[in-house]
Amino acid sequence: MRARITLIIALTLGIFSAATIEAQENGLQESQEDAIGRTPPRLSFADGQVSFFRSGAQDWVQAQVNTPLSPGDQLYTGSPGNLELQIGARAFVRGWANTQIGLENQEPDYLQFKVTAGHASFDLRTLEPGHTLEVATPNAAFTIDRAGYYRVDVDGERTAFIARRGGRAYVTPADGEAFGIAPSEEVVIEGVESPKISSYSAPPLDSWDNWNYARTERLLDSVSARYVAPGIYGASDLDRHGRWRVVPEYGPVWVPTGVPAGWAPYSTGAWVLDPHYGWTWVDTAPWGWAPYHYGRWVHVGGFWGWAPGPAVVRPIYAPALVAFFGGPHFQVNVGIGAPVVGWVALGWGEPCVPWWGRPGFIHRPWWGGWGGPRFVNHVAVHRTTVVKVEEIHVYRNAQVHNAVVAVHKDRFGHGGIAPSRISRVNAESLRPLPTAPEVKATHASAVPAAHRGLRPPEKDLNRPVVATRPPYAAAHPAVREERKPDATEAHDRSTRIVPAPQSLKNAETLPRPPFGQSAVERRPEAGRTRQPLPPKSGSLRRPELRLDDQPHSGRQLPQASKPSRRPESPDSPGRAEQIDTRGPMSPAPAANRIEKPRAPARNLPGEPASRLSPSRTDPLRPQHLERGEKPPQRPERRDPPVELRRPQEAPDKTPRGRRPADKPSSSPGSPGGTS
């Protein structure tokens, strides 16, 4: 009896201990996810004159694609100019020429933008339940809680808002009386203190609206989306700049094309000090978002490839996935003995040591958003294994030639690192750092580029807006005590707060007669200033994904000659282009020239991903496999023996409508006749 009681107590304690450990792990995981915050909006496209400003910078600079935005950041487009922000896997914000857009606030279920001038579109193909997007303008605050297409035009003392594609929204003018906007409706507000409100049917789509529709459709039609987890931004950029391969050890691997010799990840960009995430990597490559904030980098067969790993339900953003090196024992093969800072891309399954977040999360090994196996010092570890940061001293990619990127400490966080990169690094003297390098932030640390950008007019910078929540902007560490805020940074004091609407279902819409039956119905082009045309539609054409085995090199492969277009003569602007049908002329080879043997091209690792992925041409679908069906078999072609083959007969040329018996016979000696 005593033994039975002892066994019951032991089992109870074991179950309680296991439940406690599981609760601690779940609590730690939840605390880690809560500590990293949400995915920041991303500058995904910039065309023409686009400038960027962040608190802490000395002036506006040219915008850099792949810059993550933080509350308080502002963007401006000149003429011509277009910009695009990705705020969700299927949600985009775009600005046309002469437009100023600012990110005012970001919370887990709330996103607030400011538009003080110009034209902005909010193409929200999906919007999670309970999430809200607000647009603060000089005349009113517009609240959106449903997917749709929305257009905002701010021109002087007039603001127009259009809801399309089933979208509905609130509008709260400066006087605080909110009302709803129905689908396919346009609301125009003129004035601030005593606003004049008019309602119309939505005008036809203009050229910029059509461009927005087409671009979103192309971005959502991405081949790479099948290999990355849902919710990762920038998947469509991978289609045009790389190839997907399947490596047995890592699964799908994306190999970039067009990179120079000696290239390594995290070598073409800049370190920027983000107010929330700290040091953040901003790459200059057009595809440089997903591979630098998710997944891991691997080196296979002499090629660098990005491995997203097994798909996870919720991908987690990281400002960079690198291991930093430095310290007093860090040496480089240069004559100058100045301190340096180095970093290398994390390898397959290696943990990240966060340098951002709250106490308890920072400076602890972290596999957030990684669904694959875990490795520490080349050794696989269990998910419940407790790993201390002091125990990590080996990183796989650090052993690859030219993989460690290093700069002098005084150049870290001061614009692009390509000009100041140290070419030769002694890998034996590397010592991992338990945190980010201790570098003093300067004004140059706030922006990724040093080129001066176009500054908006002062009237737009100082213009107050109407909003339901005050803006939030964290002070930049470089300017907390060094610099007084100018007109760009003083916008939070000029925000007029109005009550937030309660429910869109209970909101009333303005009475409006049917389209075409109102005496106040306006022309579609009324109230809109003439703008330059959007980017050409040719840039929206998605090129075919290259899945061949040969890598891209600087020398172009011989191709069939294609017709080339002659440049249009400036003397005849309306003249049609002439097509030159002649192929390119190549010089004749020299008689005594000796051809040097060409180096064989290296094959990419693994197999093309398209061969191993279901597609429309596959004879067997996954649902067929689940039902136990067999793929359709093609009949095998078997040629008859030689002695049994019949001579090939001439095709029957019987006229249509005449029976073979009525076919006239051929006379002797005539072609086809009998002798």
C-alpha positions as CSV (number, residue, x, y, z in Angstrom):
1,M,0.0,0.0,0.0
2,R,2.8,2.4,0.9
3,A,4.6,1.6,-2.4
4,R,1.4,2.4,-4.3
5,I,1.0,5.7,-2.6
6,T,4.6,6.6,-3.3
7,L,4.2,5.8,-7.0
8,I,1.0,7.9,-7.2
9,I,2.9,10.9,-5.6
10,A,5.8,10.5,-8.0
11,L,3.6,10.4,-11.0
12,T,1.7,13.5,-9.8
13,L,4.9,15.4,-9.2
14,G,6.2,14.4,-12.6
15,I,3.0,15.5,-14.4
16,F,3.1,18.8,-12.5
17,S,6.7,19.4,-13.3
18,A,6.1,18.7,-17.0
19,A,3.2,21.0,-17.0
20,T,5.2,23.7,-15.2
21,I,8.1,23.4,-17.7
22,E,5.6,23.5,-20.7
23,A,3.9,26.6,-19.2
24,Q,7.3,28.3,-18.7
25,E,8.3,27.5,-22.3
26,N,5.0,28.8,-23.6
27,G,5.2,31.9,-21.4
28,L,8.8,32.5,-22.5
29,Q,7.7,32.1,-26.1
30,E,4.8,34.5,-25.7
31,S,7.0,37.0,-23.9
32,Q,9.6,36.8,-26.7
33,E,6.9,37.3,-29.4
34,D,5.5,40.2,-27.4
35,A,8.9,41.8,-27.0
36,I,9.7,42.0,-30.7
37,G,6.6,43.9,-31.7
38,R,4.9,43.9,-35.1
39,T,6.3,43.9,-38.6
40,P,7.1,47.5,-39.6
41,P,5.8,48.9,-42.9
42,R,8.4,48.5,-45.7
43,L,9.3,50.9,-48.5
44,S,8.9,48.4,-51.3
45,F,9.0,50.7,-54.4
46,A,10.3,54.1,-55.3
47,D,10.3,55.7,-58.7
48,G,11.4,59.2,-59.6
49,Q,11.9,61.8,-56.9
50,V,11.3,60.2,-53.5
51,S,12.8,61.5,-50.3
52,F,12.8,60.2,-46.7
53,F,13.1,61.9,-43.2
54,R,13.5,60.4,-39.7
55,S,13.8,62.2,-36.4
56,G,17.6,62.5,-35.8
57,A,18.6,63.2,-39.4
58,Q,20.0,66.6,-40.4
59,D,17.9,66.8,-43.5
60,W,15.7,64.9,-46.0
61,V,17.6,62.3,-47.9
62,Q,16.9,60.1,-51.0
63,A,14.7,57.3,-50.1
64,Q,16.1,53.7,-50.1
65,V,14.0,50.8,-51.0
66,N,13.7,48.1,-48.2
67,T,13.8,50.8,-45.5
68,P,11.5,49.7,-42.5
69,L,9.4,52.6,-41.2
70,S,9.0,53.6,-37.6
71,P,6.3,56.0,-36.2
72,G,7.4,59.5,-37.0
73,D,9.0,58.7,-40.4
74,Q,7.9,60.7,-43.4
75,L,8.1,60.3,-47.2
76,Y,7.7,62.8,-49.9
77,T,7.4,62.5,-53.7
78,G,8.3,65.1,-56.2
79,S,7.2,65.3,-59.8
80,P,7.5,62.8,-61.3
81,G,7.5,60.5,-58.4
82,N,5.8,57.3,-57.0
83,L,6.2,55.4,-53.8
84,E,4.8,52.2,-52.4
85,L,4.6,50.9,-48.8
86,Q,3.8,47.3,-48.0
87,I,1.8,47.2,-44.7
88,G,0.6,43.6,-45.0
89,A,1.0,40.5,-47.1
90,R,-1.9,41.7,-49.2
91,A,-2.1,45.4,-48.3
92,F,-0.2,48.4,-49.9
93,V,-0.1,52.2,-49.5
94,R,1.0,54.2,-52.5
95,G,1.7,57.9,-53.1
96,W,1.6,59.8,-56.4
97,A,3.5,62.9,-57.4
98,N,3.8,65.9,-55.0
99,T,2.5,63.8,-52.1
100,Q,3.6,63.7,-48.4
101,I,2.9,60.6,-46.4
102,G,3.9,60.1,-42.8
103,L,3.6,57.1,-40.4
104,E,2.1,58.5,-37.2
105,N,1.3,55.4,-35.1
106,Q,1.6,51.6,-35.1
107,E,0.0,49.3,-32.6
108,P,-0.8,45.6,-32.8
109,D,-4.3,46.3,-34.2
110,Y,-4.0,49.9,-35.3
111,L,-2.1,51.8,-38.0
112,Q,-2.2,55.5,-38.5
113,F,-0.9,57.5,-41.5
114,K,-0.9,61.2,-42.3
115,V,-1.4,62.8,-45.7
116,T,-1.0,66.5,-45.8
117,A,-0.7,67.0,-49.6
118,G,-1.1,65.1,-52.8
119,H,-2.7,61.8,-53.7
120,A,-2.5,58.5,-51.8
121,S,-4.2,55.1,-52.3
122,F,-4.8,52.3,-49.8
123,D,-5.1,49.0,-51.6
124,L,-6.2,46.6,-48.9
125,R,-7.0,43.2,-50.4
126,T,-7.2,41.8,-46.8
127,L,-7.6,43.4,-43.4
128,E,-7.7,41.2,-40.3
129,P,-10.8,41.4,-38.2
130,G,-10.5,43.9,-35.4
131,H,-7.7,45.8,-37.1
132,T,-8.1,49.5,-38.0
133,L,-6.3,51.8,-40.4
134,E,-6.7,55.6,-40.0
135,V,-5.8,58.4,-42.4
136,A,-5.3,61.8,-40.8
137,T,-5.8,64.7,-43.2
138,P,-6.1,68.5,-42.8
139,N,-9.9,68.4,-43.1
140,A,-10.9,65.1,-41.4
141,A,-9.9,61.7,-40.0
142,F,-10.8,58.7,-42.1
143,T,-11.1,55.3,-40.3
144,I,-11.0,52.1,-42.3
145,D,-11.9,48.7,-40.8
146,R,-12.8,46.7,-44.0
147,A,-10.9,45.5,-47.0
148,G,-11.2,47.6,-50.2
149,Y,-9.6,50.2,-52.3
150,Y,-9.5,53.8,-51.0
151,R,-8.2,57.0,-52.6
152,V,-7.3,60.2,-50.7
153,D,-6.7,63.5,-52.6
154,V,-5.6,66.6,-50.6
155,D,-5.5,69.8,-52.5
156,G,-5.3,73.1,-50.6
157,E,-8.3,73.4,-48.3
158,R,-10.1,70.5,-49.9
159,T,-9.9,66.7,-49.2
160,A,-11.7,64.0,-51.2
161,F,-12.0,60.4,-50.1
162,I,-13.3,57.6,-52.3
163,A,-14.2,54.0,-51.3
164,R,-14.3,51.2,-53.9
165,R,-14.4,47.5,-54.2
166,G,-16.8,47.0,-51.4
167,G,-14.9,49.2,-49.0
168,R,-16.6,51.2,-46.2
169,A,-15.1,53.8,-43.9
170,Y,-15.8,56.5,-41.3
171,V,-15.1,60.2,-41.7
172,T,-14.8,62.5,-38.7
173,P,-14.5,66.2,-39.6
174,A,-12.9,68.7,-37.3
175,D,-16.3,69.4,-35.7
176,G,-16.4,65.8,-34.4
177,E,-19.7,64.6,-36.1
178,A,-18.8,61.3,-37.7
179,F,-20.7,59.6,-40.5
180,G,-20.1,56.6,-42.8
181,I,-18.9,56.4,-46.4
182,A,-20.7,53.7,-48.5
183,P,-19.0,51.6,-51.2
184,S,-18.5,53.4,-54.5
185,E,-19.0,56.8,-52.9
186,E,-16.9,59.9,-52.9
187,V,-17.0,62.4,-50.0
188,V,-15.5,65.9,-50.5
189,I,-14.8,68.1,-47.4
190,E,-13.9,71.8,-47.8
191,G,-12.8,73.9,-44.9
192,V,-11.8,73.0,-41.3
193,E,-13.7,75.1,-38.7
194,S,-17.0,75.1,-40.7
195,P,-16.5,72.2,-43.1
196,K,-18.7,71.9,-46.2
197,I,-19.4,68.3,-47.0
198,S,-20.6,66.9,-50.3
199,S,-21.3,63.4,-51.4
200,Y,-21.0,62.0,-55.0
201,S,-20.9,58.7,-56.8
202,A,-17.3,57.5,-57.2
203,P,-15.8,58.8,-60.5
204,P,-14.3,56.4,-63.1
205,L,-10.9,55.0,-62.4
206,D,-8.1,57.3,-63.7
207,S,-4.7,56.2,-65.0
208,W,-3.1,56.0,-61.6
209,D,-6.0,53.9,-60.2
210,N,-5.6,51.5,-63.0
211,W,-1.8,51.3,-62.4
212,N,-2.5,50.5,-58.7
213,Y,-4.9,47.7,-59.6
214,A,-2.5,46.2,-62.1
215,R,0.6,46.4,-59.8
216,T,-1.2,44.8,-56.9
217,E,-2.4,41.9,-59.1
218,R,1.2,41.3,-60.2
219,L,2.6,41.4,-56.7
220,L,0.1,38.9,-55.5
221,D,0.8,36.5,-58.4
222,S,4.1,35.4,-57.0
223,V,5.8,32.1,-57.7
224,S,8.0,32.4,-54.6
225,A,5.0,32.6,-52.4
226,R,4.7,28.8,-52.5
227,Y,8.1,28.5,-50.8
228,V,7.9,31.1,-48.0
229,A,5.5,31.4,-45.1
230,P,2.4,33.5,-45.5
231,G,2.9,37.0,-44.2
232,I,6.5,37.5,-45.4
233,Y,6.8,40.7,-47.4
234,G,8.8,40.9,-50.6
235,A,8.1,37.4,-52.0
236,S,7.4,38.7,-55.5
237,D,10.8,40.4,-55.6
238,L,12.5,37.0,-55.4
239,D,10.9,35.9,-58.7
240,R,12.7,38.4,-60.8
241,H,16.2,38.2,-59.2
242,G,16.9,34.5,-58.4
243,R,16.1,30.9,-58.8
244,W,14.6,28.3,-56.5
245,R,16.4,25.1,-55.9
246,V,15.7,22.1,-53.7
247,V,18.6,20.9,-51.6
248,P,18.1,17.7,-49.7
249,E,19.7,19.1,-46.5
250,Y,17.8,22.4,-46.5
251,G,14.7,22.0,-48.7
252,P,13.8,25.0,-50.9
253,V,16.7,27.4,-51.3
254,W,16.7,30.6,-53.3
255,V,19.9,31.5,-55.1
256,P,20.3,35.2,-56.2
257,T,21.5,35.9,-59.7
258,G,23.6,38.8,-60.9
259,V,25.7,39.2,-57.7
260,P,29.4,40.0,-58.3
261,A,32.2,37.6,-57.5
262,G,33.2,37.6,-53.9
263,W,29.7,38.7,-52.8
264,A,28.4,37.7,-49.4
265,P,25.1,38.4,-47.6
266,Y,24.9,41.6,-45.6
267,S,27.7,43.2,-47.7
268,T,25.7,45.7,-49.9
269,G,23.7,48.0,-47.6
270,A,23.9,50.0,-44.5
271,W,23.2,49.7,-40.8
272,V,20.5,52.1,-39.6
273,L,19.5,52.9,-36.0
274,D,15.8,52.2,-35.7
275,P,14.0,53.8,-32.8
276,H,12.4,50.5,-31.8
277,Y,14.6,47.7,-33.1
278,G,18.0,49.3,-32.8
279,W,20.5,48.5,-35.4
280,T,18.7,47.4,-38.5
281,W,20.1,46.2,-41.9
282,V,18.8,48.0,-45.0
283,D,20.0,46.3,-48.2
284,T,20.3,48.1,-51.5
285,A,19.3,45.0,-53.6
286,P,15.7,45.2,-54.9
287,W,15.1,41.8,-53.4
288,G,16.8,42.7,-50.1
289,W,13.9,42.3,-47.6
290,A,12.8,38.8,-47.0
291,P,16.3,37.2,-47.1
292,Y,17.6,39.7,-44.5
293,H,14.8,39.6,-42.0
294,Y,13.7,35.9,-42.1
295,G,15.2,32.5,-42.6
296,R,18.9,31.6,-42.8
297,W,21.7,31.8,-45.4
298,V,23.6,28.7,-46.5
299,H,26.7,28.1,-48.7
300,V,26.3,25.1,-51.0
301,G,28.5,24.1,-53.9
302,G,30.2,27.5,-54.0
303,F,26.9,29.5,-54.1
304,W,25.1,31.5,-51.5
305,G,21.5,30.6,-51.0
306,W,18.7,31.8,-48.8
307,A,16.8,29.0,-47.0
308,P,13.5,30.1,-45.5
309,G,13.2,26.8,-43.6
310,P,10.0,24.9,-42.9
311,A,6.9,27.2,-43.1
312,V,5.6,28.6,-39.8
313,V,2.1,29.8,-39.0
314,R,3.3,33.2,-37.9
315,P,6.6,34.6,-39.4
316,I,8.4,36.9,-37.0
317,Y,10.4,39.9,-38.2
318,A,13.9,40.5,-37.1
319,P,16.0,43.7,-37.9
320,A,18.8,41.5,-39.0
321,L,19.9,37.8,-38.6
322,V,23.6,38.1,-38.1
323,A,26.3,37.3,-35.5
324,F,28.5,40.2,-34.5
325,F,32.2,39.9,-33.9
326,G,34.7,42.2,-32.2
327,G,36.5,42.9,-29.0
328,P,40.1,43.5,-28.1
329,H,41.3,40.2,-29.7
330,F,39.7,40.9,-33.1
331,Q,42.5,41.4,-35.7
332,V,42.5,42.1,-39.4
333,N,45.2,41.9,-42.0
334,V,45.6,45.6,-42.4
335,G,48.3,48.0,-41.3
336,I,46.0,50.2,-39.2
337,G,45.3,49.0,-35.7
338,A,42.0,50.7,-35.2
339,P,39.1,48.7,-33.7
340,V,36.8,47.1,-36.1
341,V,33.3,45.6,-36.1
342,G,32.4,42.4,-38.0
343,W,29.3,40.4,-38.7
344,V,28.3,37.2,-40.6
345,A,24.9,35.8,-41.7
346,L,23.5,33.2,-39.5
347,G,23.6,29.6,-40.8
348,W,21.1,26.9,-40.9
349,G,19.4,26.5,-37.6
350,E,21.7,28.9,-35.7
351,P,20.2,31.2,-33.0
352,C,20.0,34.9,-33.1
353,V,21.1,36.9,-30.0
354,P,18.7,39.8,-29.9
355,W,20.1,43.3,-29.3
356,W,16.6,44.8,-29.1
357,G,13.7,44.3,-26.9
358,R,13.0,44.4,-23.1
359,P,14.9,42.7,-20.3
360,G,14.4,39.0,-20.3
361,F,14.4,38.9,-24.1
362,I,17.5,40.7,-25.0
363,H,20.9,39.0,-25.0
364,R,19.4,35.5,-25.0
365,P,19.6,32.9,-27.8
366,W,16.4,33.1,-29.8
367,W,14.9,31.0,-32.6
368,G,11.8,33.2,-33.1
369,G,10.0,32.5,-36.4
370,W,12.3,29.6,-37.2
371,G,10.6,26.3,-37.8
372,G,13.6,24.1,-38.7
373,P,16.1,22.2,-36.6
374,R,18.3,24.0,-34.1
375,F,22.1,24.0,-34.1
376,V,24.6,25.4,-31.6
377,N,28.3,25.1,-32.4
378,H,27.5,22.7,-35.3
379,V,25.6,20.4,-32.9
380,A,21.9,19.8,-33.0
381,V,20.0,20.7,-29.8
382,H,16.5,20.0,-28.6
383,R,13.9,22.7,-28.4
384,T,13.9,22.4,-24.6
385,T,17.7,22.7,-24.3
386,V,18.8,25.7,-22.3
387,V,21.5,27.5,-24.2
388,K,23.6,30.4,-22.8
389,V,25.0,33.0,-25.0
390,E,28.4,32.5,-23.5
391,E,28.4,28.9,-24.9
392,I,28.1,30.0,-28.5
393,H,31.5,30.4,-30.1
394,V,31.3,28.8,-33.5
395,Y,29.2,30.0,-36.5
396,R,29.2,27.9,-39.7
397,N,29.2,30.7,-42.2
398,A,32.2,32.3,-40.5
399,Q,34.3,29.6,-42.0
400,V,33.4,30.4,-45.6
401,H,35.9,32.5,-47.5
402,N,35.0,36.3,-47.6
403,A,31.7,35.7,-45.6
404,V,32.7,37.9,-42.6
405,V,32.0,41.5,-43.4
406,A,34.0,44.0,-41.3
407,V,34.4,47.8,-41.1
408,H,36.2,50.1,-38.8
409,K,34.3,50.9,-35.7
410,D,34.0,54.6,-36.6
411,R,32.4,53.7,-39.9
412,F,29.7,51.4,-38.5
413,G,26.2,53.0,-38.9
414,H,27.5,55.8,-41.2
415,G,25.9,55.0,-44.5
416,G,26.8,52.3,-47.0
417,I,29.5,49.9,-45.8
418,A,30.7,48.9,-49.3
419,P,33.3,51.7,-49.7
420,S,34.7,51.1,-46.2
421,R,34.6,47.3,-46.0
422,I,37.8,45.6,-45.0
423,S,38.7,43.1,-47.7
424,R,40.9,40.7,-45.7
425,V,39.8,39.4,-42.4
426,N,41.6,36.8,-40.2
427,A,38.8,34.4,-39.3
428,E,40.9,32.8,-36.5
429,S,40.8,35.9,-34.4
430,L,37.0,36.3,-34.5
431,R,35.3,36.5,-31.1
432,P,31.5,36.5,-31.1
433,L,29.8,39.4,-29.2
434,P,26.9,38.7,-26.9
435,T,25.2,41.9,-28.1
436,A,25.3,44.5,-30.9
437,P,28.5,46.6,-31.1
438,E,28.7,49.5,-28.8
439,V,28.8,52.3,-31.3
440,K,27.8,55.9,-30.6
441,A,24.9,56.9,-32.8
442,T,25.2,60.1,-34.9
443,H,22.9,62.0,-37.3
444,A,24.1,59.7,-40.1
445,S,22.8,56.7,-38.2
446,A,19.2,57.7,-38.7
447,V,19.0,57.2,-42.5
448,P,20.4,54.6,-44.9
449,A,21.8,57.1,-47.5
450,A,23.7,60.3,-47.4
451,H,22.5,61.8,-50.6
452,R,20.3,64.8,-50.0
453,G,16.7,64.5,-51.0
454,L,13.9,66.8,-52.1
455,R,12.4,68.7,-49.1
456,P,8.6,69.2,-49.1
457,P,7.2,72.8,-49.1
458,E,7.1,74.4,-45.6
459,K,3.3,74.8,-45.8
460,D,2.9,71.1,-46.0
461,L,5.4,70.4,-43.1
462,N,3.6,72.8,-40.8
463,R,0.1,71.9,-41.8
464,P,-2.1,70.5,-38.9
465,V,-4.2,67.4,-39.3
466,V,-7.3,65.9,-37.8
467,A,-6.9,62.5,-36.0
468,T,-8.6,60.3,-33.4
469,R,-5.3,59.4,-31.6
470,P,-2.2,61.5,-31.0
471,P,0.9,60.5,-33.0
472,Y,3.6,58.5,-31.4
473,A,7.3,59.1,-32.2
474,A,10.2,57.8,-30.2
475,A,13.1,60.2,-29.9
476,H,16.2,59.1,-31.7
477,P,19.2,58.4,-29.5
478,A,21.5,60.7,-31.5
479,V,19.4,63.8,-30.9
480,R,17.7,63.5,-27.5
481,E,19.9,66.2,-26.1
482,E,21.8,67.6,-29.1
483,R,19.2,69.1,-31.4
484,K,16.0,71.1,-31.2
485,P,13.1,69.9,-33.2
486,D,12.4,71.8,-36.4
487,A,9.2,72.1,-38.4
488,T,9.4,68.5,-39.5
489,E,9.6,67.2,-36.0
490,A,7.0,69.5,-34.5
491,H,4.0,68.0,-36.3
492,D,2.7,66.2,-33.1
493,R,1.8,69.5,-31.5
494,S,-0.4,70.6,-34.4
495,T,-2.7,67.5,-34.4
496,R,-6.3,68.1,-33.7
497,I,-7.8,65.2,-31.8
498,V,-11.5,64.2,-32.4
499,P,-13.6,61.4,-30.9
500,A,-13.1,58.0,-32.6
501,P,-16.3,56.6,-34.2
502,Q,-17.8,53.7,-32.4
503,S,-19.3,51.4,-35.0
504,L,-19.4,51.4,-38.8
505,K,-22.6,49.4,-38.9
506,N,-24.5,52.1,-37.0
507,A,-22.9,55.0,-38.9
508,E,-25.3,56.9,-41.2
509,T,-24.4,57.8,-44.8
510,L,-25.1,61.2,-46.3
511,P,-28.3,61.3,-48.5
512,R,-27.3,61.3,-52.2
513,P,-29.6,60.9,-55.2
514,P,-28.7,58.3,-57.9
515,F,-25.8,59.0,-60.2
516,G,-26.8,61.3,-63.0
517,Q,-30.0,62.6,-61.4
518,S,-28.5,65.2,-59.1
519,A,-28.1,68.9,-59.9
520,V,-24.9,69.0,-58.0
521,E,-23.3,66.0,-59.7
522,R,-19.8,67.0,-60.8
523,R,-17.6,65.9,-63.6
524,P,-15.2,63.1,-62.8
525,E,-12.1,65.3,-63.4
526,A,-13.4,68.2,-61.3
527,G,-11.2,69.0,-58.3
528,R,-8.2,67.0,-59.5
529,T,-5.0,68.6,-60.6
530,R,-3.2,67.2,-63.6
531,Q,-0.5,64.7,-62.6
532,P,2.3,63.0,-64.6
533,L,1.6,59.6,-65.9
534,P,2.3,56.6,-63.6
535,P,5.2,54.3,-64.4
536,K,4.9,52.4,-67.7
537,S,2.9,49.3,-67.6
538,G,5.9,47.4,-69.1
539,S,7.5,47.4,-65.8
540,L,4.6,45.5,-64.4
541,R,5.2,42.5,-66.7
542,R,6.4,39.6,-64.6
543,P,9.4,37.9,-66.3
544,E,9.5,34.1,-66.4
545,L,11.2,32.4,-63.5
546,R,14.5,31.0,-64.7
547,L,15.0,27.4,-63.5
548,D,17.9,26.3,-65.7
549,D,20.9,24.6,-64.1
550,Q,23.5,27.0,-65.3
551,P,24.4,30.0,-63.2
552,H,24.3,33.6,-64.4
553,S,27.6,35.1,-65.4
554,G,28.8,38.4,-66.7
555,R,29.2,37.0,-70.2
556,Q,25.9,36.7,-72.0
557,L,25.0,33.3,-73.5
558,P,24.6,33.2,-77.3
559,Q,21.0,33.8,-78.2
560,A,19.0,34.1,-81.3
561,S,19.0,37.5,-82.8
562,K,16.0,39.5,-81.9
563,P,14.6,42.6,-83.7
564,S,16.0,45.8,-82.2
565,R,14.2,49.1,-82.1
566,R,15.8,52.1,-83.6
567,P,15.7,55.2,-81.4
568,E,13.0,57.7,-82.4
569,S,14.2,60.7,-84.3
570,P,13.9,63.9,-82.2
571,D,12.9,65.7,-85.4
572,S,9.7,63.7,-85.8
573,P,8.1,63.2,-82.4
574,G,5.0,61.6,-83.8
575,R,6.8,59.2,-86.2
576,A,6.3,55.5,-85.6
577,E,9.3,53.5,-84.5
578,Q,11.0,51.4,-87.2
579,I,12.0,47.9,-86.5
580,D,15.4,46.7,-87.6
581,T,15.0,43.1,-88.6
582,R,18.7,42.5,-89.2
583,G,20.6,40.6,-86.5
584,P,23.6,41.9,-84.7
585,M,26.8,42.0,-86.8
586,S,29.7,40.0,-85.2
587,P,33.3,40.5,-86.4
588,A,35.0,37.6,-88.3
589,P,37.4,35.6,-86.2
590,A,41.1,36.1,-86.8
591,A,42.8,33.5,-88.9
592,N,45.7,32.8,-86.4
593,R,43.7,33.2,-83.2
594,I,44.0,30.4,-80.7
595,E,40.9,29.7,-78.7
596,K,41.5,29.3,-75.0
597,P,39.7,26.6,-73.2
598,R,36.7,27.9,-71.4
599,A,36.2,27.1,-67.8
600,P,33.2,24.7,-67.3
601,A,30.2,26.4,-65.8
602,R,29.3,25.4,-62.2
603,N,26.0,23.8,-61.7
604,L,23.7,25.2,-59.0
605,P,23.1,23.0,-56.0
606,G,20.2,20.7,-55.8
607,E,17.4,20.4,-58.3
608,P,15.1,23.0,-59.8
609,A,12.3,23.6,-57.4
610,S,9.7,23.4,-60.2
611,R,10.5,19.8,-60.9
612,L,9.6,18.9,-57.3
613,S,6.6,21.1,-56.8
614,P,3.0,20.5,-57.9
615,S,2.0,22.6,-60.8
616,R,-0.8,22.7,-63.4
617,T,1.1,20.3,-65.7
618,D,1.8,17.6,-63.0
619,P,-0.3,14.5,-63.8
620,L,-1.0,13.8,-60.1
621,R,-2.3,16.4,-57.7
622,P,-1.9,16.1,-53.9
623,Q,-5.6,15.4,-53.5
624,H,-5.2,12.4,-55.8
625,L,-2.5,11.0,-53.5
626,E,-4.8,11.4,-50.5
627,R,-7.5,9.3,-52.2
628,G,-5.0,6.6,-53.2
629,E,-5.3,7.2,-56.9
630,K,-2.6,6.3,-59.4
631,P,-1.3,8.8,-61.9
632,P,-2.4,8.3,-65.5
633,Q,0.0,6.2,-67.5
634,R,1.0,7.2,-71.0
635,P,0.7,4.4,-73.5
636,E,4.1,3.1,-74.4
637,R,4.9,3.5,-78.1
638,R,6.1,0.3,-79.7
639,D,7.3,0.2,-83.2
640,P,6.3,-3.0,-85.2
641,P,9.1,-5.3,-86.5
642,V,10.7,-4.2,-89.7
643,E,9.3,-7.1,-91.7
644,L,5.7,-6.2,-90.6
645,R,5.8,-2.5,-91.3
646,R,3.5,-1.4,-94.1
647,P,4.7,1.1,-96.7
648,Q,3.4,4.6,-96.0
649,E,0.5,5.4,-98.2
650,A,-0.2,8.8,-99.7
651,P,-2.9,10.8,-97.9
652,D,-6.4,10.5,-99.2
653,K,-7.4,13.4,-101.3
654,T,-11.0,12.5,-101.8
655,P,-13.1,15.7,-102.2
656,R,-15.4,16.5,-99.3
657,G,-18.9,15.1,-99.8
658,R,-17.8,12.3,-102.2
659,R,-17.6,8.7,-101.2
660,P,-14.4,6.7,-101.7
661,A,-16.3,4.4,-104.2
662,D,-16.9,7.4,-106.4
663,K,-13.2,8.2,-106.7
664,P,-12.2,8.3,-110.4
665,S,-9.5,5.8,-111.3
666,S,-6.2,7.0,-112.6
667,S,-5.2,6.3,-116.2
668,P,-2.1,4.3,-116.9
669,G,1.0,6.3,-117.0
670,S,-0.5,9.1,-115.1
671,P,1.0,10.1,-111.7
672,G,-0.3,7.7,-109.1
673,G,-1.7,5.3,-111.7
674,T,-1.0,1.5,-112.0
675,S,1.1,0.1,-114.8
